[in-house]
Amino acid sequence: MQHPRGKKNEPFSTHIRAKLFYSSGDMEWRSRSVEAVDQPGVGGDAMWDEKVSWDFEEDDLAFVV
């Protein structure tokens, strides 16, 4: 992960967002924010211990992004 603009070598907050695009309505999930620190030349380092699940009827046009 790359640092946000202007945050080189500084801590920053980051999160994961997932969307389910589905014929009867879209659903969105967002993780809690965690602190990360930019590692020069490597990027940011963060870890989550969360799960996401949605209940929906199977559909040929369902996409997770």
Beta strands, then each sheet from edge to edge (+ up, - down):
strand 1: 11-14
strand 2: 17-21
strand 3: 27-30
strand 4: 34-39
strand 5: 43-45
strand 6: 63-64
sheet 1: 1+ 4- 5+
sheet 2: 3+ 2- 6+
end
